[in-house]
Structures are given as structure tokens and as C-alpha cells.
Amino acid sequence: MWGYARDGMVLCIGCAAVLVALCWGTGEAFGQEREVAAVAALPDSPDAQAAAGKAGLEVKGAIAGTVLDTNGNVIVNARLVLTTGNGGIAGQMVSGANGAFSFGGLAAGRYRLTVTGLGMGRYVSAEIVLKAGETQFLSKVILPVATQATDVLVTETPAELSVEQVQIAETQRVLGIFPNFYTTFDWNAPPMKSKQKFQLAFRSVLDPVAFIGAGARAGVEQAYGSYPGFGPGVEGYFKRFGAAYASSSSTKLLSTAVFPVIFHQDPRYFYKGTGSKASRAWYAIECGAMTRGDNGHLQVDYSHVLGGLTAGALSNLYYPASSRGVGLTLLDGLFETVGHAGNNLIREFVLKGMTTGKVAAGR
């Protein structure tokens, strides 16, 4: 009898123990649920994060801020795109009436914010590293003013182009020493105005090389006894020098300025640079008697022909009486025409590679 009573008591104690354990576990779980619910309204508080962690829930974060312009004014309806570290879109929205925005419910991770606005530039944030349950406020979401590319067509006037041509010509020198002012390597170079024709002519006759050339010519004439009326010695040399310089200067002024202005012709040689050597050579020789008019058409080169003849006639004023006459005039004119054709051949085949300065691209 006592044995049955003892066994029954043990059984009752065991059942009671099991019941107490079950009630204790249920009560603890219920307490945790109440704790999470109590702080759910404050998801960013430490208590909320701790409660969520106890319950095994994923804690969410947020990214917020205000969109401004460079003057500090809020921008309404700016478009915001939040992307994840792998390029996926985490959220999109537009800024509110006060320029504010807020992306909530974000998992821990890396994000980047891109903001655009009508008539504005683009803002791209640095990488945003968001921790679990963290809210980051971006303080400098500033949209710049949109930069617009504007094509501006700059059109130079004919006068400006003419000035530019002279500026290019004045820099051109063979081996950096000898002037090559009257060769243009730009086949489509615009015509020179009257003022620029005279400007380049005076620049040419006053160049130091012009005086050196006259001195060398006078020396050769002195050595060979040319124009004996000038006499020997130093005095004879300087007379020859003056005559040589006057002859070359008058020829240059007349053939590259005076007559080109009268006949509306271009005093320059237009480098051809293409075609066979024979065609280029013929072109260079032809340009000894032909030239381009200011209208762009090929014309008889009245400027150089008459310039040489007129300069020859003027030379009768300063050469010795024994050397004057029609022969001197024709000789100077012929020398100028033939020499012009020879210079053109050198310009076409030799000088381009030796010319320094603002040499334009060839044809």
C-alpha cells in the first residue's frame, strides 16, 4: 500500500515540474514580444536594436538629407536614386516641398546616392557605408548649375584675315635667317588687302638681309669692274651698294605693292606641293609670268613684269651715264622676270622644308 502511494507522489511531483517549466518559457517569450512591441515606435534607439537582436529580427537603417543648390536654397522635386554596392537600385524618390528625402528600411551595406534636377547638374555621393539600424544624414547634397556646351562660330572679317596673312608671312625665314615672306603654303589663303601689301613690301626692303644682299651684289660688281662709271675703291663700292639697294628696293615696292594694288593681284607665290615633279616645275615657271588675282583667278602677272621694267627705267637716274638707256631698262626687266621664275622653282622644291616660322599646312 505504501509503495503505491509513494509512486503516485513521485509522478505528481514530476508533472508539476514539467508544467512549471512550460509556463516559465511561455512567459519569457511573451515578455520578449512585449518588449519589442513597446519600442517598435523607436526603431533607431539602442533599446529597439537590442530588442530586435534578442528576437532574432534584421535591424533596418535609413539614409536621409536635404537637396540644396549652390546658394543654399532647397530644391523641390529633385530626382534621387539610391543604388547598392553591386549597382542594384535600392530606392527612388523625389525631394519634398522642403527639399528633404529619406530612404528607410535599408539593410546594412554600401550605397551610393545620385541626384539630378531640371536645369541642374548631377550630384553623386561618395560611397555610403550603412551599419545595421543606423540612420545617416547627408549634409551636403548640393546640385550644381547645369553646364551647357555652346558652339560659337567665330568668323573673321576679310581685313582680319589679311592682317593674319601678313603676320604669318613675316615669321617665315629660310634656315631662320633669310626672308621667305612671299611664299604662302596655304593654297586657300585669302587675298591681302592694299594696306597689307604695302606693309609686307616695306618690311621686306627694310629687313637686314636686304642690306646684306645689296652689299654682296656691290662687292661682286666691284670685283668684276661692272659699271666702271662708279669708279674704284671705297667710294666706288658704296656707289654700287646704293645703286644695288635702290634697284632691288624699287623693284620690290613696285612689283609687290604698287602694281598689285593697281591691278588687284596677289604678290605671293602659292605653293603647289602636289602632282608630278614636271607639273609642279611647269607651274612654278608659269608663275614667273602669271599670278593669282585678288578674285582667285589666274592672271597675267602685270605687277612683276611692269615692276621690273619700271624699276629698270628708274635706275637710269642713279646708274652712270655710260650705262643708262633702253638697254638697262630692258635688262633689269628681263632679269626680274627670269629671276622670279627661278625663285619660284626654289620655293616649290626646296624652301618648304627649310622654312621656319608660322608655316601653314600645304595644299
Sequence and secondary structure as in RCSB ss.txt:
>XXXX:A:sequence
MWGYARDGMVLCIGCAAVLVALCWGTGEAFGQEREVAAVAALPDSPDAQAAAGKAGLEVKGAIAGTVLDTNGNVI
VNARLVLTTGNGGIAGQMVSGANGAFSFGGLAAGRYRLTVTGLGMGRYVSAEIVLKAGETQFLSKVILPVATQAT
DVLVTETPAELSVEQVQIAETQRVLGIFPNFYTTFDWNAPPMKSKQKFQLAFRSVLDPVAFIGAGARAGVEQAYG
SYPGFGPGVEGYFKRFGAAYASSSSTKLLSTAVFPVIFHQDPRYFYKGTGSKASRAWYAIECGAMTRGDNGHLQV
DYSHVLGGLTAGALSNLYYPASSRGVGLTLLDGLFETVGHAGNNLIREFVLKGMTTGKVAAGR
>XXXX:A:secstr
 HHHHHHHHHHHHHHHHHHHHHHHHHHHHHHHHHHHHHHTT TTSHHHHHHHHHHT    EEEEEEEEETTS B 
TT EEEEEETTS EEEEEE  TTSEEEEEEE SEEEEEEEE TTB EEE   EEE TT EEEEEEEEE B     
       HHHHHHHHHHHHTT EETTTEE TTEE  TT     HHHHHHHHHHHHTSHHHHHHHHHHHHHHHHHT
 SGGG SHHHHHHHHHHHHHHHHHHHHHIIIIIHHHHHTB  SEE    S HHHHHHHHHHTTTEEEBTTS EEE
 HHHHHHHHHHHHHGGGTS GGG SHHHHHHHHHHHHHHHHHHHHHIIIIIGGGEESS     
